[in-house]
Amino acid sequence: MRKLVWAALGFAAAALLAEYALPEPGLPYFAAALALFSGLSLLWRDGRRRPLAMALGFAALGLLAWWGRYELHVAPCEKLAGQKLAITARVTEYPQAGDGYTRLTVRVLTGAPAEKAYLYLYHDEMPPVEPGDIVRGTIKPTSVTERGGRRIHSFTSAGVNLRGYFTDGVEVAGRDDRAWLYLPQRLSNFVKIRCETLFAGSVGTFMKALLTGDKTDLYGDVGLYGDMRAAGMLHAVAVSGMHVLVIVNFLGLSLGHGKRTGLLSLPILAVFALMAGAVPSVTRAVLMQGILIAAPLFGRESDWPSGIAAALLFILLVNPMAIGGIGLQLSFLCVLGFAVFRSEEHTSELQS
C-alpha cells in the first residue's frame, strides 16, 4: 500500500476512537503512547515495519488533532450553554425555513467565540438577509454535543461548534466588505430562482434539488417525495459524486480530454462545491475527482486508493470531528467497496 493510505488509515482510526470511545481528557496520553510505539517500530531494520510506524505516528496526530479541535473550538462554546449573549455575526448562507422556525448559518464576530454557528429564530419572521450581511441579536446557546442526555455528532461533524436561538429577534446591521466571497452562494440562489421561474410545480422542485442540493421544497412536497422514495430515486438529488462526474465528463466531451480541460475543471469543481454549500458529500467527491485530474498534470500516477486516502485525510485535517458524520462514514465505505469490487473484477479479467 502507498504511504498516503497508511497515513490516512491511522489518522482516521484515531479520530474515530476519539469521537466514539476514548475519554477526552486522556487523549494526549494515548497520543504519546502511540508516538512512542511508532518511534520504537522504526528501530527495527525490517522495512515492512515502516508502514506500521507511519500508521501509528499519524494515529497519534489524529488523537492530538481531535483533542485540540475540541479544546480550542468546541469546549469554549459548550461552557456558554444556557447563558444570554449579545452577538454580532456575519451571515454565510441563505436562511433555511423549517416547521415553525428559520435557521441562520453565521460566523460569529463579537460577543461569543468566533465560530461557525447555527442560530434559530422561532415563531417570528426573519428579516431579508443574504450571505455577507451583518446581523445582531441576543442568543441563548445550547449544546452541540448533547441532546436529551445523549451524545450527538451531527453539528461538530459539520464544523458547527455553536448553536442557539434568538431571544429578541434579529437586526440587520449592515454589510461586510468581503461580501464578494459569497459569490458561489449567490450563484446557487440564482439557479434556484431560475428553476422556480422556468419550471412549474414539481418539476421546479426537482430541478432545484438536482442542481443545487436544496431539498427544502422537496421535503414539503409529500407526493413528489413519496414517489421518488418509492422509485429509489432520492439519491439523484443528493449532490455527490454523480454530479461531479457529470460536470467532468461534460467538460471532457465539450473541450476534449487534455491538460487544459483538467486545469479548467479544477476551479469549476471548487465553485460547484461552494455552490452546494460545501457539504461533506460533494466535498469528498470534488477532492477525489480533483486528485485524479491533477495527478497527470504533475506527472504523477493517479489511483483510487491514493485518491480516497487523500480526500479523507484532507477532510479530517480540516476538521477531525468530521469522522462522526454518518454520511462521511457510509460514503467512504461505499466508495471503498465499489473500488475493491472493481479491482477484483479487473484482476479476474486479466487472469482469464
N, C-alpha and C positions, 0 to 999 in steps of 0.2 A: 504493500500500500504506500501511497505517497505520504510525505511528511505532513502535508496540509490536512490530510484525512485524520491522521493520528492526533494532530493538534486540536482539530475541531471536535473529535470524539471525546478527548479528555476534558476540554473546556465545557462542552455541553453536558456531559455526565455529571460534572461537579456542580454546575449551575442547577441541574435538575434535582440533585440531592439537597442542595441548599434551599431550593424552593419548597420541597415537599417533606424532607426527612430530618435534616441536621438542624440542631438548635443554633439560632443566630449568634449568640454570644461566643460559641465555641468555634466559629468558622476560621478565625485567624490561626488557631492552634491546629486544626485539621489541615489547613493550608501549609503550615510549617512542616508538619509531618510528611505530607506528600512531597514537598520540595526536598526534604531530606532523603526520602526514598528515591526520588528522581536523581539526586546527586550520587547516591550510592550505586545506582544501576549503571551510571556512566563509568564507574571504576572497572567494571567487567570489560574484558577485552573482546568479548563476543559481540560482534556488530549487530546481531539480532536483538540485543537488549536496547539499542538506541531508540527504536520506536516506542518501547515501553517507557523509557526515560522522558521522551518528548510528551507522551500522553500524560504521565504523572506531573510533569512540570506545568503543562497547560491546565491540568486539573487544579493545581494549586492556584494558578492565576484566576481560574474560574471562580473558585471559592472567595478569593480576595475581591474580585470584581463584583460579585453578588453582594458581599458584605459591605463593600464601600458604597455601592448604589443604595443599599438600604439605609445605612447610617447617614449618608450625606443628603439624600433626597426624600426618602420615604419617612423615616423616623421623625424629622422635624415637623412634617405635616401632620403625622399621627398625633403628636402632642397637642395640636390645636383643636382637636375634635371637641365639639360642644361649646366652644367659645364664639363670640361675635367679633368679626373683624371688618373694618372699613378698608376696602381694597380698591386699587386701580389696576386694570388689566387690558391687554391687547387682544382683540378677537382674532382667532386664527382660522376659523371655519365658519361657514354659514350656519345659523341656528337650525336645530333639528327639533321638530314638533313631535310630541308624544301624546299619550292619553292624559290630558289634564295638566301637561307641563311642557316647557320648552328647555332644551339643553343647549348651553352655550359652551363652546370649547375655546379656552383663552390661555394666554401666557401671562401669569401674574407679574405685575411691575412693582407695586408697592403695597404694603400692609400685610403681606404674607410671603412665604418663601417663593422665589422666582421660579415657579414650576408650571408645567402644563397642567391644566385643571379642567374638570367638568363642573360647571355651575348650572343649577337648575332653578327655573322660575316657575312656581306653581300657581295656578288659578289667577293668572294675571297676563296681560298682553306684553309680549316682548317688543320693544321699540325697534324700528328698522335698523339693523346693523349689518355690516359687511366685514370680511377679513381686513384687518388693518385699522379698524375703528378702536378708539379708546373708550372703555366703559368704567363706570364707578358704581359702587353699591356696598351694602353691608351683607356679609355672608355668614353662615354658620357651618363650619366644616364638619364632615363626617368621615369615618374611617374608610380607607381604600383597601384595607387588608382583611377586614372582618365585616360580616353581616349576620345578624342574629346569632352571634357567638361562634360562627363557622368561618374558617379561613377562605378567602376568595382570592382569585388570581387575575380576574378579567381586567381590572383597572391598571395595576402595575405592569402587567404584560404588554399593555398598550402604551406604556410610558406616561400614564396619568398618575401622578403622585399626590394630587389634592382634589378632593371633590367636596361640594357643599351646595347649599341653596340660598338664594337671595331672600332676605327677610323683609326688605322695604322697597322692592322694585329695582329697576336698572336705569341708570342715567348715562346717556352718550355724551362723553366729554370732549370729543374731537377726533382727530385722525392722526395716525402715526406717519412720520416722514418716510418710513420704509414700507409703505403700503404696496409698493410695486412688487415686493417679494411674494405677494399673494396672487400674482397673475395667473398661475395654474388653477387656483381655486375659482377665480373669476371666469376663466375659460370653461371650467367644468359647469359652473352655474349657467353660463351662456348656452352650453349644449343642452342642459336640462330644459331651459326655457324654450329653445328651438324645438325640442322634441314635443313639448306640450302644444306648441303652435302648429307644427306640421302634421302631427299625428293625433287623431282624435281617440278619446276613450281609452280602452285597454291597450291599444297599440302604442299610444304615447307613454303609458305607464311602463310597458315592457321595454320600449326603446330607451327610455331614461335609465332604467335599471341595467340594461345590457351595456350601454355605452359609458356610464359613469359609476355604476355600482350603487346608486342611490335607490334603495328598495323601500323607502318610507311609504310611497303611494301603493306599491305592490302589496305590502302587508295590509294596507287598508282596503284593497280590492279583494274581498273574500273569494269571489267567484274565480278571478284570474289566478290568485294564489293557489286555490284548491286544485284548479285544472292543471297548473304547471307542476304542482307537487304530485298529483296522480300520474302525470305523464313522465315523471322523473326528469324534468327539465329545469329545476331550480338552480342546478349548477351553472346553467348558461348565463345567469345574471349575477353570479358571484365572480367579481372581477379577479382574475387569477392568471394562471399560465396560459390558458386558452386564448385570452385576449392579447397577451403579449406575443404569442406565437402568430396570431393573425396579423398583427402590426408588422412584425419582422418579415413574414412571408409576403405581405403586400408590398413592402418596400423592395424586397428582393425581386418580385415579379415586375415591378414598375421601373426600377432603376438598374436591375441586374445584380448579380451576386459578385461583389468585388469589395475592395478595401474602402472605396468611397461610400458605398452603401453601408458598410459596417460602421464607419465613422459617423455617418448621418443618423444611424439607428440609435446610437448610444444617447445623445441628448434628447431625441424624441421619446425614448423609453423613460428617461428621467422625468420629462414633463408629464408623461402619461401617469407615472406613479404618483406624482404630486396631485394631478387632477383627480385621481381616485382616492385621495386622502392619505396616501402613503400607508394604506392598511397592510398588515403583515403578509396577506396572501399575494398581493401584487408586488410588494417589495421583494419577497423571496423570488418570485418569477422573474422580475426585472434583473435582479442580481445574478441569478443563474444564467439567464439568457445573455446578459451583458458580458459575463466572463467567457462564455462560449464564443461570442462575437469578437471580443477584444484579444483573446489568446492568439489567433493567427495574425492579427495586426502587429503584434510584438514578436512574431516569430516563435511562438510557443505552441505546444500541442494542447488542444482542448479535449477534455474527457469529463464524463459525467461525475465520477467520484470527486474530482477536484472542484467542479462547479458547485455541487451540493455542499461540500465541506466549506468552501469559501463563503457561500451565501449564509450558511448557518453561523459561521464564526463571525462574520461581519455584523449580523443582526445582534448576536449576543455580546459582542464588544461594545456596541452602542447601548444596549440595554440587556444585561444578563438576566433580568427578571422576565424577559420575553419568553423564556423557556416554559413559563407557567401557562401560556396561552394554548388552549386545546387545539385551536386552529393551526398553530405552528407545528405542534406535535403530529397531528394527523397528516398535515400537508407533507412534511418531510418524510414521514413513514410511507406515505403513498408514493411519493416520487422515488424513494429508495426501492420500494417493492417493484415498481414498474421497471426501474433501471436494472435491477438484478434479474428480473424475468427476461428482459430483452437481451441481457448479456448472456444468460444461459441458453436462450433460444439461438442466438448468433453462434455460440460455441458449438451447439448441436449441429447447426447447418454446416459449419466448417468441417466437423468430424465426419459427417455423412458425405 
